[in-house]
Amino acid sequence: MTLQNTLEFAKSLDAQDELKHYRKEFIFPQHEGKDVIYFTGNSLGLQPKRARAYVDEVMDDWANLAVEGHFYANKPWWDYQERFAAPLSKLVGAKPSEVTVMNTLTINLHLLMVSFYRPTSKRYKIICEEKAFPSDQYMFQSQVTSHGYNPQEAIIEIKRREGEHNIRIEDILAKIEEVGEELALVLFGGVNYYTGQVFDMKTIVEAGHKVGANVGFDLAHAAGNIQMELHDWNVDFAAWCSYKYMNSGPGNASGCFVHERHHDSNLPRFAGWWGHNKERRFKMEPTFDPVHGADGWQVSNLPILTLAPYLASVELFAEIGMEKLIAKRNQITSYLEFILHEIDKEVDSTFEIITPSNQEERACQLSVFLHGEGRSLFDYLMKNGVITDWREPNVIRLAPVPLYTSYEDMYQFGQILKKGIVAHQ
Ligand SMILES: *Cc1c(COP(=O)(O)O)cnc(C)c1O
């Protein structure tokens, strides 16, 4: 298809878009009486209209049933999280028993590291990506020091090569092999938050296992964005937040994956009563007997009010399926890329897309490095109803989300961007 930077062409793509009706399912902030152009679904997804009914249901059950709601609510609270297993496992390529929902992301990665980072004096190193999300960096440092090791020695970051924006898979594999018997854990992002680079998780898992290390992933930017086969890829563990692409609401609960082959093992874990044998949970027994499956990593009884909007969103995803979302994702991201290149030609600008151009290595997000215009251009976009985000030193991230972003948004964005660049030249 020959792409065109015109309103008519963008509208014709919208007219053919199978998912166009889902846009109406989301609430857009308004700018001068119109929906904003929302590029930050990779940071906080928009509110799905159906979320409110799910929250209201819990509020009503609480009002009408109080403690009885644990067992007699329309969706009983005591095993509410089990409603996620079927739809969520499909979205990440797992078996239902391998996923659970609890706590928040960094907390869950910490809890999973209790089980999967068991350093010894010989094998204590962690491999991660350079410029990992800061929370992950703090987590690595605190985990390593809590075990009595030196972060400078124990944490190995895979760096980008001089002059390159993305990490090469061959560099990851070479480092895993080099660290070899000293490697306890590889913990990578599935998608890098800064550049939007998608990592080849399957290959990384194989390499890590070959040298005897565990391999886990922080899927904050992957869940609801890329196709995954966590079970088949033999990933040991993973966790993701739900408020980015999964639209569950600010700071909301995290999903976890623990591979089936670990369900029978006696891995150490930090336990709590919600991980205890379901049938006997309320017998208040003194000895912990974990639920078989990812639910065995549960700790506390669940915050049902926050799970409610997450459930609404997961069901919405399940209704559509990742395949259709990914088909639109690829098309709309390519269209955005095309528009950026067109504007670049028209105004002779100096920005550069640092996200891989190869579709296999990227998903929704395009990160744009501004060599000239900088922060004032970002402010101009925000003032004109384009919500993006700014990352130091000079990057704006644009994420067209297939559930609710339109092709017309891409065209309109291009026009605003062009005016903004001209105004700042
Ligand atoms: C957003 C994000 C987080 C946030 O963690 P919380 O514990 O939910 O605050 C962690 N890691 C990555 C890679 C992220 O993108």
The ligand as a Gaussian input file, in Angstrom:
#p B3LYP/6-31G(d) Opt

LIG

0 1
 C        6.451000       1.311000      34.411000
 C        7.534000       0.377000      34.739000
 C        7.740000      -0.045000      36.046000
 C        6.911000       0.515000      37.171000
 O        6.902000      -0.270000      38.299000
 P        5.808000      -0.134000      39.443000
 O        6.293000      -1.037000      40.459000
 O        4.478000      -0.513000      38.839000
 O        5.766000       1.301000      39.882000
 C        8.748000      -0.990000      36.279000
 N        9.515000      -1.458000      35.269000
 C        9.346000      -1.034000      33.982000
 C       10.199000      -1.582000      32.886000
 C        8.360000      -0.094000      33.690000
 O        8.211000       0.341000      32.445000

